[in-house]
Amino acid sequence: MKKKGTKKRFLLVANWKMNPDSLEDAKVLAAAFERKAKKSARTAVVVCPPAPFITTLVGNGKKSVRIGSQDIDHRTEGSFTGSVSARQVRTSGAEYAIIGHSERRAAGDTDAIIVEKVLRAFEAGLKVILCVGEDKRDHNAQYLLAVRSQLMAVLAKVEKSRLKQIVIAYEPVWAIGKSFASALSPRDIHEMSIFIKKVVAEAAGKDAGLRAQVLYGGSVSVDSARDMLAEGGVDGLLVGRQSLDAENFNGIIDHADSI
Ligand code: PGA
């Protein structure tokens, strides 16, 4: 149960990936979220657009919608063509960075690189949305070990005082970008959110475990979001495709507000 006060009850993160097609379209979409988010007292919204759009969307935002990057480099500066540093992202006005998304892990991010990225994010003053999730489910609970090991790799290297700057997004890889019917059930989401909090408690103490913010991501839709939030025991959702449609994403904000 969240304390009453200024803390928002749910966090909804829009991961736009390599969409939409133009800055103009991005502005229209972000403005539609802004109109909805500013009326919501209970739900915080973070949009993670492609990096070139960050500055414009930060400038356009009336601060109800926060901006994040989809990734950062693990180094601070230098001859790394195409890379973007944590400080560049932060000084462009973004407040969050997604780190460890499965699409970046598939492109070569190891746990060691992910740890470095998390440390660069903290140095720059960014909050981290750390993605973890197994490739597949099995009957011997190996998937729990996989998630645990991704989490421990980071938690072991991060000072406890930094933990409040991390949001953990549990995204089973097999459920990302699939039919909306193949998203994890609210019951299974609940089980994983408890498991993740236990791992945080093991690494950083009971209080840290209780305070850990856990999101679910992977084929979230406007039709499934309500049950995921109401019964999944999570603090919010990381939304891919359905965040590219204002009606759907705003519908998810409405659901979050209604719980
Ligand atoms: P999806 O993407 O909602 O389209 O499955 C989620 C993600 O990859 O973060």
Boltz pocket constraint, residues with backbone or C-beta under 6 A from the ligand:
constraints:
  - pocket:
      binder: B
      contacts: [[A, 15], [A, 171], [A, 175], [A, 176], [A, 177], [A, 178], [A, 217], [A, 218], [A, 219], [A, 220], [A, 238], [A, 239], [A, 240], [A, 241], [A, 242]]
      max_distance: 6.0
